[in-house]
Amino acid sequence: MTVTLWILLGYFVLLFAIAWYFSRHQNIEDYFANKRQTSLWLMTFSTVATVVGAGGTVGIVAEVYNTGISYGLALPAAYIFGMLILAWVSPRIKQAGDRYKAYTVVDFFGSRFDGKNRILTAILQIILLIIWIGAQAVAIASLTSVLTKMEYTWALALTALITILYTGMGGLKIDIITDFIQFWIILIVFSVLALMGNKLTGGVSGMFGRLPQGHLNPFAFGGVGWFVGIILLSGFLFLGNTSHWQRIFSAQSPSVARKSFLWTIPFVIIISLIILWIGLEASVILDMQDKNKAIFVFMDRVLPPGWQAVGYAAILAVIMSSIDSYVVGGSAIIYKLLGADNGKSMIRARSITVVFGLLGFVIAYLVPDIVKLSLLITYLALIFVPAIFAGLFSEKVSANAAFYSILVPTIILFILFWKMPKSVFLITTLLSVLIVVFYDRIVK
């Protein structure tokens, strides 16, 4: 067995040891809400690790290598805008969570509005989370396949087994603790990678002198309209993701929830700048056709064998920190829908977590290229935002207004998406806003 595989094996053993140790004597409040006692720094670093994800590492390096800084500036800016929005609304979300004893955004819709809102949002959030898990699972299985020389199917099965088992053991509490550890792995390894790459480029001046033409154009990827649009829309996207609601509900207080998102911002900036820098270094050092492999080839070129293994572990940490959050969020929704189980609630909770996680990996197996589906669920998540704001900031908006502001745009989205995948979100998002604002004025 190579040094790389030994180090990765040690990393997986560490995750299981942490999951076993902290999952002893758990109850449901531990499992789904960490007893609503998550501290400021645990919540901060867990959020950073989850937000960055595969798109914020593999994706940014790939696109910076290909077209320059534009994508690498826009995506982190969207993260920052999203954290500001969550910091603004998180005290209200936390207060509502404590009042309704909520675990997810679905519980909020059910308690603030009514049962039909609860069922509708539950179905749509489950779809969202399963496909998000699938998107991350494709990335992690592809990396495992490269490292172990396994076929994709077996690599997918291995990563599913590891991720789902340790998440199923400990729920949100283990998710937060392991994310905290994964944050530091990400920060340290990517800092070392950037410093070592800097030597091969000939320093800062050497790198800037060798960059391809147009690589420093901030609007090169999609123009000014795309740059501004992706920041605003992706920022609001975080509000439609139940994994962030679950963390807010788990916070010690509304103040801790708000401060955690504000403290997330400087760490997101630091990690994003490091990743952007790595992408620029790769564009100078590498000459390859497949941009999606840029970060892996860059690691092989820059890092010595032992550090390569740690680098791969960092990529796995990035992806797994997103998957486990989605798995716990989805299992919490299903658990609340099914209700209590006569004293066997922990068995049921863990079983639901395992089964829900498997569904996400099945999607990755059936649809290994799910870029279009990822775009679809992004648009779907935006549809939730107007009703969420209405529920948090207005007592006058009715349950029917919230319900139809989600149902009608969702139907239109599923009809029109296949014909106009790039622009249909403009119609559905605007329609959702209009229904929330005008439904109760028109329909008495």
Buried (B, 14 or more C-beta within 10 A) or exposed (E): EEEBEEBBEEBBEBBEEBBEEBBEEBEBBBBBBBBBBBBBBBBBBBBBBBBBBBBBBBBBBBBBBBBBBBBBBBBBBBBBBBBBBBBEBBBBBBBBBBEBEBBBBBBBBBBBBBEBBBBBBBBBBBBBBBBBBBBBBBBBBBBBBEBBEBEBEEBBBBBBBBBBBBBBBBBBBBBBBBBBBBBEBBBEBBBBBBEBBBEBBEEEEEBBEBBEEEBEEBBBBBEEEBBEBBBEBBBBBBBBBBBBBBBBBBBBBBEBBBBBBBBBBEBBBBBBBBBBBBBBBBBBBBEEEEBBBBBBBBBEBBBEEEBBBBBBBBBBBBBBBBBBBBBBBBBBBBBBBEEEEEEEBBEBBBBBBBBBBBBBBBBBBEBBEBEEBBBBBBBBBBBBBBBBBBBBEEEEBBBBBBBBBBBBBBEBBBEBBEEEEEEBBEBBBEBBBBBBBEBBEEEE
